[in-house]
Amino acid sequence: MEQFERYHHWLLGLPRSTKQLILLLGDLLALSLVFVLAYAVRVGSPFPNITQPWLILAAPLLTAPCLYLLGFYRGMVRHLGGDAVLSLAAAMSVGAIALAGAAYMLNAYGTPRSVFIIYWALGILYLGGSRFILRRYLFWAVHGRHHRVPVAIYGAGSSGIQLATALKNGNQFQPLAFVDDRVAVQGTTIEGLPVLSREGLTRYVRRGRLATVLLAMPSASRSQRLRVITYLEKLPVQVKSVPAMGDIVAGLARIEEVRDVAIEDLLGREPVPPREDLLHACITGKNVLVTGAGGSIGSELCRQIVRLKPTRLVLVEHNEFGLYSMEKELRELAQDESLEIVSVLGSVVNRGLLESVCRRYDVHTFYHAAAYKHVPIVELNPSAGVRNNILGTLTAAQAAETVGVERFILISTDKAVRPTNVMGATKRFAELILQALSERGGKTVFSMVRFGNVLGSSGSVVPLFREQIRCGGPVTVTHPEVTRYFMTIPEAAQLVIQAGSMARGGEVFVLDMGEPVRIYDLACAMIHLMGYSVRDELHPDGDIDINYTGLRPGEKLYEELLFSDDGLGTDHPMIMQAREDCLAWSQLESAVESFRYALEDGDEEAMCALLRRYVAGYVPNEQDALSVIDAQKSQKEGAVLH
């Protein structure tokens, strides 16, 4: 066996020219034998008396050059396709005609004419058959000894066919069948693979023939994909997906690069096409500034803005590496070399810096995405939340107003509605600041855009669940009834831009997040789609446990987007306007001064008292408050011990 291994490694390692020469010499000998066989078939004798024996040498010498000139030897044996078959048929036709012409020109009238026709047919049969056998051997030598995962491809369209072809030449997956919901193609065979219905796929799975399904539906709508995924979720199979067609066309991914199912496919809600007039109104040809440019929302805003061709984009970020990475990515993304990208390393609480930057770069549109958003961390560090989320918003807004920035848009959160945590309360106070500035009057148009969780953001449960499942569990959920709104980051960023363009001053815009998702259901769906089962009391033999860890400090069972159900519609179907009470600027000034004093004294109890006083609906959970106090005491004791 070792000698065989060495032999085929040696064979596969030969130069291409050497392999072509070996094939040519083998064909020269074989075509001579093919001519003898053709003669034997014609005369009906295994040992024919060939009257013109020179034809045995003439047959390969006339046929082989035709094969070479028509490109038969240029194709790689492992990847021979229909073009190779056509060149073979054409070359054998020319070779057989040339051989017959030579025979009759040299008075070889003793050779029956049908011999040349039989020679042509047997030549095609030999050359095609030998290549097929050699192709199967090479395929086995390269791929066959590897264990390949048997899979079904859901979608028998062009993407599915391309995927099947790519997988056949790979080492990872072995396609066994297509699955398609179109009745017209069910029961047929494509690329040698049967096309199954859903019932056929279920039978394959129950018989243990496969445990993985690849979705080849890159152009399907989100609702179509949701229907398929909902069906597959009930089967004990792992589900993976082909990259989006846009990524494939742009060269960002290959058809065979299967991935985990995108979690946004579980939402099922179709994104509404953006209004181009609203997208371009505040960006195209203007100077735009984004704070928190290295964060989840800020970075996606920058990507969307670059595509809308501003004159200048200013990135403000306090994380040096995040700023460097974002600038590098945007320079690669920007196709317009005239676009000026400016990186500013600094904090939003530095009003002098922001005023200087806005004035120097003549900023027209200001997106304020910088904030501390991680609920439990801000709950344990209320000083940081107040300084960054409240004073940071105030200094940024005042800097924009002083310089005369046209529009200022605050990125807010659903946690600002009836908050139970410091993060939500500070974000609601930030909204109050902008509402008061707008009521006071001025040239700058202030507005806010409020939305829920975005998929893939820092701290999102989706990557956490995926990693926990890959590690064998358990998957940790805070509470069996906890629900959250979800939206993709690109969709949220586009809607933020459009909402900012609609503002007239002081509006609190709310994005339509669709239906809330129960986190337990999301965890179960991800477990099933990754090929595992949930282990619980009803299924003790399952693969992955789901453990409940309890709500963290400041967390709610569910989030809200509006204080009441009387939100106003706008010109955009995915954007609403909230009816919110606001405070006078004089009240805000007094409150801000109190926050400054509390920060100087490090009095976090005073900060929380101020939030309860000025933020309507802020009711921190008493148990959460005790947990925070205990955690802070532990931190202080640990600091003393060290």
Summary of the structure (lengths in Angstrom):
residues: 642
radius of gyration: 35.2
end to end distance: 65.1
largest distance: 117.9
contacts: 2103
relative contact order: 0.07
helix: 51%
strand: 15%
